[in-house]
Amino acid sequence: MFWVRLRSGVILLAVALLTIIPGGYVLWGTALAVSLIGLGELYRASGVWTKDKGLAVTGFAAAALYYVQLLFHAENHTTIYLVFVLTALLAVYVFTFPKYNAQQVMAAFFGIVYVCVMLSYIYLTRSLPDGKFVVWLIFLCSWGCDTCAYCVGMLIGKHKMSPVLSPKKSIEGAVGGVLGAALLGAGYAALVGSYLKVKNPVAVYAAASAAGALISMIGDLAASAIKRNHQIKDYGTLIPGHGGILDRFDSVIFTAPIIYFLVSWVYYW
């Protein structure tokens, strides 16, 4: 299993390098594809993807339309867009009643926000000033936190952080994960600092990575909670040794927006 996970990890890293470095339409298309696959995984898990696929198809169309609007730099209108999406989903609900129930409609809307909108911040972060450097913080603080938390937890972890939901995770591991992510962010900034336009890049990147790491743990536990609710082990089998897209990107989903907003605040304020 270790070698399977390692091979998949190397492939994922290669895909990340080949899409994030050029950015633009390449990253936009990749983010769209990943979002749609992840949305499909969530729809299957939550019962939105059923024999009657009208609700799911509406959700997929709404997700694709959201990404189209990003090409026109209309991300500031996301709230208005989501109002129309909810209206469209409710229209399907009422005009096909009783094919779907209210829980399916809520899951369909939740999936668009949780998967598509939040993952899109990888693309949006890449579009920021210094975005070709900043975007890597998303992965440093999420996957870096996960690795550091695992190592520290294995060594000195004693106090359970969430004994029911994830009994193997410890408070000591969580602290180690946050500190490890902060050190990774600081080290990364020290390496590329001469190319950055922000003042005190080491302090800024360390703080952003620490904050992102805290949020990433919520994302990880949230994904586990959803799987527990729906009694599944993994969201899919697309990535051997890891599961589905959502199994690998569960923490990235949360760190992408927080890194975007934190770094935007630093640059623009």
NORLIN-V538953 format. One record per pair of residues at least 24 apart in sequence whose C-alpha atoms are under 10 Angstrom apart, sorted by sequence separation. I is the first residue (numbers start at 0). J is the second residue. D is the distance in Angstrom with one decimal. If there is no record, write none. Layout:
i=I j=J d=D
i=I j=J d=D
This chain:
i=35 j=59 d=6.8
i=38 j=62 d=8.6
i=60 j=84 d=9.6
i=61 j=85 d=9.5
i=84 j=108 d=7.6
i=85 j=109 d=9.8
i=148 j=172 d=4.2
i=149 j=173 d=8.5
i=151 j=175 d=5.8
i=152 j=176 d=9.0
i=180 j=204 d=9.8
i=181 j=205 d=4.4
i=182 j=206 d=9.5
i=184 j=208 d=5.5
i=185 j=209 d=10.0
i=222 j=246 d=7.6
i=34 j=59 d=9.5
i=35 j=60 d=9.6
i=147 j=172 d=7.4
i=148 j=173 d=5.4
i=150 j=175 d=8.3
i=151 j=176 d=7.6
i=180 j=205 d=7.6
i=181 j=206 d=6.4
i=183 j=208 d=7.8
i=184 j=209 d=8.1
i=58 j=84 d=8.1
i=61 j=87 d=8.7
i=85 j=111 d=9.9
i=146 j=172 d=9.6
i=147 j=173 d=8.5
i=148 j=174 d=7.3
i=149 j=175 d=8.6
i=150 j=176 d=8.6
i=179 j=205 d=9.7
i=180 j=206 d=9.3
i=181 j=207 d=7.7
i=182 j=208 d=8.3
i=183 j=209 d=9.4
i=219 j=245 d=9.8
i=222 j=248 d=9.5
i=223 j=249 d=8.8
i=35 j=62 d=7.3
i=57 j=84 d=8.7
i=58 j=85 d=9.5
i=61 j=88 d=9.3
i=81 j=108 d=8.6
i=84 j=111 d=9.0
i=145 j=172 d=9.0
i=147 j=174 d=9.2
i=148 j=175 d=5.3
i=149 j=176 d=7.7
i=178 j=205 d=9.0
i=180 j=207 d=9.3
i=181 j=208 d=5.1
i=182 j=209 d=8.6
i=219 j=246 d=8.6
i=222 j=249 d=6.0
i=34 j=62 d=8.0
i=35 j=63 d=7.8
i=144 j=172 d=9.2
i=145 j=173 d=8.6
i=147 j=175 d=6.0
i=148 j=176 d=4.0
i=151 j=179 d=9.5
i=177 j=205 d=9.9
i=178 j=206 d=9.9
i=180 j=208 d=5.6
i=181 j=209 d=4.8
i=219 j=247 d=9.5
i=221 j=249 d=8.1
i=222 j=250 d=8.3
i=34 j=63 d=9.0
i=58 j=87 d=9.0
i=144 j=173 d=8.0
i=146 j=175 d=9.5
i=147 j=176 d=4.7
i=148 j=177 d=7.7
i=177 j=206 d=9.9
i=179 j=208 d=9.1
i=180 j=209 d=5.8
i=181 j=210 d=8.5
i=219 j=248 d=8.7
i=220 j=249 d=8.6
i=221 j=250 d=9.0
i=57 j=87 d=7.5
i=58 j=88 d=7.4
i=81 j=111 d=8.9
i=144 j=174 d=9.3
i=145 j=175 d=9.5
i=146 j=176 d=7.2
i=147 j=177 d=8.1
i=148 j=178 d=9.1
i=178 j=208 d=9.0
i=179 j=209 d=8.2
i=180 j=210 d=9.1
i=181 j=211 d=9.2
i=218 j=248 d=9.1
i=219 j=249 d=5.4
i=220 j=250 d=8.6
i=222 j=252 d=10.0
i=31 j=62 d=8.3
i=32 j=63 d=9.2
i=57 j=88 d=6.8
i=81 j=112 d=8.3
i=144 j=175 d=7.8
i=145 j=176 d=6.3
i=147 j=178 d=8.4
i=148 j=179 d=7.9
i=177 j=208 d=7.8
i=178 j=209 d=6.7
i=180 j=211 d=8.4
i=181 j=212 d=8.1
i=218 j=249 d=5.7
i=219 j=250 d=5.0
i=31 j=63 d=7.1
i=34 j=66 d=9.6
i=56 j=88 d=10.0
i=144 j=176 d=4.2
i=145 j=177 d=9.1
i=147 j=179 d=5.7
i=148 j=180 d=9.3
i=177 j=209 d=5.2
i=180 j=212 d=6.3
i=217 j=249 d=9.3
i=218 j=250 d=4.6
i=219 j=251 d=8.8
i=221 j=253 d=10.0
i=54 j=87 d=9.3
i=55 j=88 d=9.1
i=143 j=176 d=7.3
i=144 j=177 d=5.9
i=146 j=179 d=8.7
i=147 j=180 d=7.6
i=176 j=209 d=8.6
i=177 j=210 d=7.8
i=179 j=212 d=9.0
i=180 j=213 d=9.5
i=215 j=248 d=9.9
i=216 j=249 d=9.2
i=217 j=250 d=7.5
i=218 j=251 d=7.7
i=219 j=252 d=9.2
i=31 j=65 d=9.4
i=54 j=88 d=6.6
i=57 j=91 d=8.0
i=142 j=176 d=9.5
i=143 j=177 d=8.9
i=144 j=178 d=8.1
i=145 j=179 d=9.3
i=146 j=180 d=9.2
i=177 j=211 d=8.4
i=178 j=212 d=8.7
i=215 j=249 d=8.0
i=216 j=250 d=6.6
i=218 j=252 d=7.0
i=219 j=253 d=8.8
i=31 j=66 d=6.6
i=53 j=88 d=9.3
i=54 j=89 d=9.1
i=81 j=116 d=9.8
i=141 j=176 d=9.1
i=144 j=179 d=6.2
i=145 j=180 d=8.8
i=174 j=209 d=9.9
i=177 j=212 d=5.4
i=178 j=213 d=9.9
i=215 j=250 d=4.4
i=216 j=251 d=9.9
i=218 j=253 d=5.6
i=30 j=66 d=8.7
i=31 j=67 d=9.3
i=54 j=90 d=9.6
i=140 j=176 d=8.7
i=141 j=177 d=9.5
i=143 j=179 d=7.1
i=144 j=180 d=5.1
i=176 j=212 d=7.0
i=177 j=213 d=6.3
i=214 j=250 d=7.8
i=215 j=251 d=6.7
i=217 j=253 d=7.9
i=218 j=254 d=8.1
i=54 j=91 d=6.4
i=140 j=177 d=8.0
i=143 j=180 d=5.6
i=144 j=181 d=8.7
i=176 j=213 d=8.4
i=177 j=214 d=9.8
i=213 j=250 d=9.9
i=214 j=251 d=9.3
i=215 j=252 d=8.0
i=216 j=253 d=8.8
i=217 j=254 d=9.7
i=28 j=66 d=8.9
i=53 j=91 d=7.2
i=54 j=92 d=7.5
i=140 j=178 d=9.9
i=142 j=180 d=8.7
i=143 j=181 d=9.3
i=174 j=212 d=9.7
i=177 j=215 d=9.6
i=212 j=250 d=8.7
i=214 j=252 d=9.7
i=215 j=253 d=5.8
i=216 j=254 d=9.3
i=27 j=66 d=7.8
i=53 j=92 d=9.1
i=77 j=116 d=8.7
i=140 j=179 d=8.5
i=141 j=180 d=7.8
i=143 j=182 d=9.7
i=144 j=183 d=9.1
i=173 j=212 d=8.9
i=174 j=213 d=9.0
i=176 j=215 d=10.0
i=177 j=216 d=9.3
i=211 j=250 d=9.3
i=212 j=251 d=9.7
i=214 j=253 d=6.2
i=215 j=254 d=5.6
i=27 j=67 d=9.3
i=139 j=179 d=9.7
i=140 j=180 d=4.9
i=143 j=183 d=7.4
i=173 j=213 d=8.1
i=176 j=216 d=9.1
i=211 j=251 d=9.1
i=213 j=253 d=9.7
i=214 j=254 d=6.2
i=215 j=255 d=9.2
i=54 j=95 d=9.6
i=139 j=180 d=6.7
i=140 j=181 d=7.5
i=143 j=184 d=9.4
i=212 j=253 d=9.4
i=213 j=254 d=8.8
i=214 j=255 d=9.8
i=27 j=69 d=8.7
i=53 j=95 d=8.8
i=74 j=116 d=9.7
i=138 j=180 d=9.8
i=139 j=181 d=9.2
i=140 j=182 d=9.6
i=211 j=253 d=7.9
i=212 j=254 d=7.3
i=214 j=256 d=9.9
i=215 j=257 d=9.5
i=27 j=70 d=8.4
i=139 j=182 d=10.0
i=140 j=183 d=7.6
i=173 j=216 d=7.8
i=211 j=254 d=5.0
i=214 j=257 d=7.8
i=51 j=95 d=9.9
i=54 j=98 d=9.5
i=136 j=180 d=9.2
i=139 j=183 d=6.8
i=140 j=184 d=7.3
i=210 j=254 d=8.6
i=211 j=255 d=8.1
i=53 j=98 d=9.5
i=54 j=99 d=8.0
i=74 j=119 d=9.9
i=139 j=184 d=6.9
i=211 j=256 d=9.0
i=212 j=257 d=9.8
i=24 j=70 d=8.7
i=52 j=98 d=10.0
i=53 j=99 d=9.5
i=58 j=104 d=9.5
i=62 j=108 d=9.9
i=65 j=111 d=9.1
i=74 j=120 d=9.9
i=208 j=254 d=8.9
i=211 j=257 d=6.2
i=212 j=258 d=10.0
i=23 j=70 d=9.3
i=51 j=98 d=7.4
i=52 j=99 d=10.0
i=61 j=108 d=9.5
i=136 j=183 d=8.9
i=137 j=184 d=9.9
i=207 j=254 d=9.7
i=210 j=257 d=7.8
i=211 j=258 d=6.4
i=50 j=98 d=10.0
i=51 j=99 d=8.5
i=55 j=103 d=9.4
i=58 j=106 d=9.9
i=59 j=107 d=9.2
i=62 j=110 d=9.2
i=63 j=111 d=9.8
i=136 j=184 d=6.7
i=139 j=187 d=8.9
i=168 j=216 d=9.9
i=210 j=258 d=8.2
i=54 j=103 d=8.3
i=55 j=104 d=9.3
i=58 j=107 d=6.2
i=62 j=111 d=6.0
i=66 j=115 d=8.3
i=74 j=123 d=8.7
i=135 j=184 d=9.3
i=208 j=257 d=9.5
i=49 j=99 d=9.5
i=54 j=104 d=7.4
i=57 j=107 d=8.8
i=58 j=108 d=7.2
i=61 j=111 d=7.7
i=62 j=112 d=8.8
i=65 j=115 d=8.2
i=66 j=116 d=8.5
i=69 j=119 d=8.7
i=207 j=257 d=8.2
i=208 j=258 d=7.7
i=211 j=261 d=9.2
i=55 j=106 d=9.9
i=56 j=107 d=9.9
i=57 j=108 d=10.0
i=58 j=109 d=9.8
i=59 j=110 d=9.7
i=65 j=116 d=7.7
i=72 j=123 d=9.4
i=133 j=184 d=10.0
i=136 j=187 d=8.5
i=207 j=258 d=6.3
i=210 j=261 d=8.9
i=47 j=99 d=8.5
i=55 j=107 d=6.9
i=58 j=110 d=8.1
i=59 j=111 d=8.1
i=62 j=114 d=9.2
i=63 j=115 d=8.7
i=135 j=187 d=9.1
i=136 j=188 d=9.6
i=168 j=220 d=9.8
i=207 j=259 d=9.5
i=46 j=99 d=9.9
i=47 j=100 d=9.6
i=54 j=107 d=7.3
i=55 j=108 d=9.9
i=58 j=111 d=6.8
i=62 j=115 d=6.2
i=66 j=119 d=7.7
i=69 j=122 d=9.1
i=207 j=260 d=9.8
i=208 j=261 d=9.9
i=54 j=108 d=9.8
i=61 j=115 d=9.6
i=62 j=116 d=8.0
i=65 j=119 d=9.2
i=69 j=123 d=8.3
i=133 j=187 d=9.9
i=165 j=219 d=9.8
i=204 j=258 d=9.4
i=207 j=261 d=6.6
i=47 j=102 d=8.9
i=48 j=103 d=9.1
i=132 j=187 d=9.2
i=133 j=188 d=9.3
i=165 j=220 d=7.4
i=206 j=261 d=9.3
i=207 j=262 d=7.4
i=46 j=102 d=9.1
i=47 j=103 d=5.4
i=59 j=115 d=9.6
i=66 j=122 d=9.9
i=132 j=188 d=8.9
i=164 j=220 d=7.4
i=45 j=102 d=9.0
i=46 j=103 d=6.6
i=47 j=104 d=7.7
i=164 j=221 d=9.3
i=204 j=261 d=9.8
i=45 j=103 d=7.4
i=47 j=105 d=9.4
i=165 j=223 d=7.8
i=203 j=261 d=9.2
i=204 j=262 d=8.5
i=47 j=106 d=6.9
i=48 j=107 d=9.2
i=132 j=191 d=7.7
i=161 j=220 d=8.6
i=164 j=223 d=7.2
i=165 j=224 d=8.9
i=203 j=262 d=8.1
i=46 j=106 d=8.3
i=47 j=107 d=6.4
i=132 j=192 d=9.5
i=164 j=224 d=6.6
i=42 j=103 d=8.9
i=45 j=106 d=6.7
i=46 j=107 d=9.2
i=163 j=224 d=9.9
i=44 j=106 d=9.9
i=45 j=107 d=8.6
i=132 j=194 d=8.6
i=133 j=195 d=9.1
i=203 j=265 d=8.1
i=47 j=110 d=9.7
i=132 j=195 d=8.0
i=164 j=227 d=8.1
i=42 j=106 d=7.5
i=140 j=204 d=9.9
i=144 j=208 d=8.9
i=148 j=212 d=10.0
i=41 j=106 d=8.5
i=42 j=107 d=6.9
i=45 j=110 d=9.4
i=129 j=194 d=8.1
i=130 j=195 d=9.6
i=140 j=205 d=9.3
i=143 j=208 d=9.3
i=144 j=209 d=8.7
i=197 j=262 d=9.3
i=41 j=107 d=8.8
i=129 j=195 d=6.2
i=42 j=109 d=9.9
i=128 j=195 d=8.8
i=129 j=196 d=7.1
i=140 j=207 d=8.4
i=141 j=208 d=8.3
i=144 j=211 d=8.9
i=145 j=212 d=8.3
i=198 j=265 d=9.0
i=41 j=109 d=9.6
i=42 j=110 d=7.3
i=128 j=196 d=8.0
i=129 j=197 d=8.7
i=136 j=204 d=7.7
i=140 j=208 d=4.9
i=141 j=209 d=9.6
i=144 j=212 d=5.7
i=148 j=216 d=9.7
i=197 j=265 d=7.5
i=198 j=266 d=9.1
i=38 j=107 d=8.9
i=41 j=110 d=6.7
i=42 j=111 d=10.0
i=128 j=197 d=9.3
i=136 j=205 d=9.5
i=139 j=208 d=7.4
i=140 j=209 d=7.0
i=143 j=212 d=8.2
i=144 j=213 d=8.5
i=197 j=266 d=6.6
i=40 j=110 d=9.6
i=41 j=111 d=9.8
i=137 j=207 d=9.4
i=138 j=208 d=9.4
i=140 j=210 d=8.4
i=141 j=211 d=6.9
i=142 j=212 d=8.7
i=145 j=215 d=8.4
i=196 j=266 d=8.3
i=38 j=109 d=9.8
i=39 j=110 d=8.9
i=133 j=204 d=8.5
i=136 j=207 d=8.0
i=137 j=208 d=7.8
i=140 j=211 d=5.8
i=141 j=212 d=5.6
i=144 j=215 d=7.9
i=145 j=216 d=8.0
i=38 j=110 d=6.0
i=41 j=113 d=9.6
i=136 j=208 d=6.5
i=139 j=211 d=9.2
i=140 j=212 d=5.0
i=141 j=213 d=8.8
i=144 j=216 d=8.2
i=37 j=110 d=8.8
i=38 j=111 d=7.1
i=41 j=114 d=8.4
i=138 j=211 d=9.5
i=139 j=212 d=8.8
i=140 j=213 d=8.8
i=141 j=214 d=8.5
i=142 j=215 d=8.6
i=37 j=111 d=9.9
i=38 j=112 d=9.7
i=40 j=114 d=10.0
i=137 j=211 d=7.4
i=138 j=212 d=9.8
i=140 j=214 d=9.4
i=141 j=215 d=5.5
i=145 j=219 d=9.0
i=35 j=110 d=10.0
i=38 j=113 d=8.7
i=39 j=114 d=9.8
i=136 j=211 d=8.5
i=137 j=212 d=9.1
i=140 j=215 d=7.7
i=141 j=216 d=8.0
i=34 j=110 d=9.7
i=35 j=111 d=9.2
i=37 j=113 d=9.8
i=38 j=114 d=6.0
i=34 j=111 d=8.8
i=37 j=114 d=6.5
i=38 j=115 d=7.1
i=141 j=218 d=9.4
i=36 j=114 d=9.5
i=37 j=115 d=8.1
i=137 j=215 d=9.5
i=141 j=219 d=9.3
i=34 j=113 d=9.7
i=35 j=114 d=8.3
i=36 j=115 d=9.7
i=34 j=114 d=6.0
i=35 j=115 d=7.2
i=33 j=114 d=9.1
i=34 j=115 d=5.0
i=37 j=118 d=9.7
i=33 j=115 d=8.6
i=34 j=116 d=8.5
i=32 j=115 d=9.8
i=34 j=117 d=9.2
i=31 j=115 d=7.7
i=34 j=118 d=6.7
i=30 j=115 d=8.5
i=33 j=118 d=8.4
i=34 j=119 d=7.9
i=33 j=119 d=9.7
i=31 j=118 d=8.8
i=30 j=118 d=7.1
i=31 j=119 d=7.7
i=30 j=119 d=6.4
i=30 j=120 d=9.2
i=30 j=121 d=7.6
i=31 j=122 d=9.5
i=27 j=119 d=8.3
i=30 j=122 d=6.9
i=26 j=119 d=9.9
i=29 j=122 d=9.2
i=27 j=121 d=9.1
i=28 j=122 d=9.5
i=26 j=121 d=8.6
i=27 j=122 d=6.1
i=26 j=122 d=6.4
i=27 j=123 d=9.1
i=25 j=122 d=9.8
i=26 j=123 d=9.9
i=24 j=122 d=9.5
i=27 j=125 d=9.9
i=22 j=121 d=9.9
i=23 j=122 d=8.1
i=26 j=125 d=8.7
i=22 j=122 d=7.5
i=23 j=123 d=9.9
i=22 j=123 d=9.9
i=19 j=121 d=8.7
i=23 j=125 d=8.4
i=19 j=122 d=8.2
i=22 j=125 d=6.7
i=23 j=126 d=7.9
i=21 j=125 d=9.6
i=22 j=126 d=7.9
i=20 j=125 d=8.9
i=142 j=247 d=9.3
i=145 j=250 d=8.8
i=19 j=125 d=7.4
i=142 j=248 d=9.2
i=144 j=250 d=9.6
i=141 j=248 d=9.0
i=22 j=130 d=9.2
i=141 j=249 d=9.2
i=142 j=250 d=7.8
i=22 j=131 d=7.8
i=141 j=250 d=5.8
i=142 j=251 d=7.9
i=20 j=130 d=9.8
i=21 j=131 d=8.5
i=138 j=248 d=9.5
i=140 j=250 d=9.3
i=141 j=251 d=5.9
i=19 j=130 d=9.8
i=20 j=131 d=6.6
i=140 j=251 d=8.7
i=141 j=252 d=9.3
i=19 j=131 d=7.5
i=20 j=132 d=9.1
i=138 j=250 d=9.0
i=139 j=251 d=9.7
i=141 j=253 d=8.7
i=19 j=132 d=9.9
i=137 j=250 d=9.3
i=138 j=251 d=6.7
i=141 j=254 d=6.5
i=20 j=134 d=9.5
i=137 j=251 d=6.5
i=140 j=254 d=7.5
i=141 j=255 d=9.1
i=19 j=134 d=8.0
i=20 j=135 d=9.8
i=137 j=252 d=9.2
i=139 j=254 d=9.8
i=140 j=255 d=9.7
i=19 j=135 d=8.7
i=137 j=253 d=9.1
i=138 j=254 d=8.1
i=137 j=254 d=5.7
i=138 j=255 d=8.4
i=136 j=254 d=8.8
i=137 j=255 d=5.4
i=140 j=258 d=9.2
i=16 j=135 d=10.0
i=136 j=255 d=8.6
i=137 j=256 d=8.8
i=15 j=135 d=9.7
i=135 j=255 d=9.8
i=137 j=257 d=8.7
i=134 j=255 d=8.2
i=137 j=258 d=6.4
i=136 j=258 d=7.2
i=137 j=259 d=8.7
i=15 j=138 d=9.9
i=135 j=258 d=9.8
i=136 j=259 d=9.7
i=134 j=258 d=8.1
i=133 j=258 d=8.2
i=134 j=259 d=8.3
i=133 j=259 d=8.5
i=134 j=262 d=10.0
i=130 j=259 d=9.4
i=133 j=262 d=7.9
i=118 j=248 d=8.6
i=121 j=251 d=8.7
i=114 j=245 d=8.3
i=118 j=249 d=9.8
i=120 j=251 d=9.7
i=121 j=252 d=8.9
i=124 j=255 d=7.6
i=120 j=252 d=8.5
i=123 j=255 d=8.9
i=124 j=256 d=8.2
i=127 j=259 d=8.2
i=130 j=262 d=9.6
i=118 j=251 d=7.5
i=119 j=252 d=8.8
i=120 j=253 d=9.4
i=121 j=254 d=9.2
i=122 j=255 d=9.1
i=123 j=256 d=8.9
i=126 j=259 d=9.8
i=129 j=262 d=9.9
i=114 j=248 d=9.4
i=117 j=251 d=8.8
i=118 j=252 d=5.2
i=120 j=254 d=9.0
i=121 j=255 d=5.6
i=124 j=258 d=7.7
i=125 j=259 d=8.9
i=128 j=262 d=9.5
i=114 j=249 d=9.1
i=117 j=252 d=5.6
i=118 j=253 d=8.1
i=120 j=255 d=5.3
i=121 j=256 d=7.8
i=124 j=259 d=5.3
i=127 j=262 d=8.7
i=128 j=263 d=8.7
i=113 j=249 d=9.8
i=116 j=252 d=9.0
i=117 j=253 d=6.8
i=118 j=254 d=9.1
i=119 j=255 d=8.0
i=120 j=256 d=5.4
i=123 j=259 d=7.4
i=124 j=260 d=8.7
i=127 j=263 d=7.5
i=115 j=252 d=8.9
i=117 j=254 d=8.8
i=118 j=255 d=6.6
i=119 j=256 d=8.4
i=120 j=257 d=8.9
i=121 j=258 d=9.2
i=122 j=259 d=9.8
i=129 j=266 d=9.5
i=114 j=252 d=6.8
i=117 j=255 d=6.9
i=118 j=256 d=7.9
i=120 j=258 d=8.6
i=121 j=259 d=8.1
i=124 j=262 d=8.7
i=128 j=266 d=7.8
i=113 j=252 d=7.4
i=114 j=253 d=9.6
i=117 j=256 d=6.1
i=120 j=259 d=6.6
i=124 j=263 d=8.6
i=127 j=266 d=8.9
i=128 j=267 d=9.7
i=113 j=253 d=8.7
i=116 j=256 d=9.1
i=117 j=257 d=9.6
i=120 j=260 d=9.3
i=45 j=225 d=8.6
i=44 j=225 d=8.7
i=45 j=226 d=9.1
i=44 j=226 d=7.7
i=45 j=228 d=9.0
i=46 j=229 d=9.1
i=41 j=225 d=9.2
i=44 j=228 d=9.6
i=45 j=229 d=6.7
i=41 j=226 d=9.4
i=44 j=229 d=6.5
i=44 j=230 d=8.8
i=44 j=231 d=7.6
i=44 j=233 d=9.4
i=44 j=234 d=6.9
i=43 j=234 d=8.5
i=44 j=235 d=9.3
i=42 j=234 d=9.9
i=43 j=235 d=9.5
i=40 j=233 d=9.5
i=41 j=234 d=7.1
i=40 j=234 d=5.7
i=41 j=235 d=9.3
i=39 j=234 d=9.5
i=40 j=235 d=6.5
i=39 j=235 d=9.7
i=40 j=236 d=9.9
i=37 j=234 d=8.5
i=37 j=235 d=9.1
i=36 j=235 d=9.8
i=36 j=237 d=9.4
i=41 j=243 d=9.9
i=40 j=243 d=7.4
i=41 j=244 d=9.8
i=40 j=244 d=7.8
i=41 j=245 d=7.9
i=39 j=244 d=9.8
i=40 j=245 d=7.4
i=37 j=243 d=7.6
i=38 j=244 d=9.2
i=39 j=245 d=10.0
i=40 j=246 d=9.8
i=36 j=243 d=8.7
i=37 j=244 d=5.4
i=38 j=245 d=8.6
i=36 j=244 d=7.0
i=37 j=245 d=5.6
i=35 j=244 d=9.9
i=36 j=245 d=8.8
i=37 j=246 d=9.2
i=34 j=244 d=8.6
i=33 j=244 d=7.1
i=34 j=245 d=9.2
i=37 j=248 d=8.9
i=33 j=245 d=9.2
i=37 j=249 d=9.9
i=33 j=248 d=9.6
i=11 j=238 d=8.9
i=10 j=238 d=9.6
i=7 j=237 d=10.0
i=8 j=238 d=8.9
i=7 j=238 d=6.4
i=8 j=239 d=9.4
i=6 j=238 d=9.9
i=7 j=239 d=6.3
i=8 j=240 d=9.1
i=6 j=239 d=8.6
i=7 j=240 d=7.1
i=8 j=241 d=8.8
i=4 j=238 d=8.4
i=5 j=239 d=9.6
i=6 j=240 d=8.9
i=7 j=241 d=7.8
i=3 j=238 d=9.4
i=4 j=239 d=6.6
i=5 j=240 d=8.3
i=3 j=239 d=6.4
i=4 j=240 d=4.5
i=5 j=241 d=9.7
i=11 j=247 d=9.7
i=3 j=240 d=5.6
i=4 j=241 d=6.4
i=2 j=240 d=8.6
i=3 j=241 d=8.8
i=4 j=242 d=9.8
i=0 j=239 d=8.9
i=1 j=240 d=7.7
i=8 j=247 d=9.7
i=0 j=240 d=6.3
i=0 j=241 d=9.6
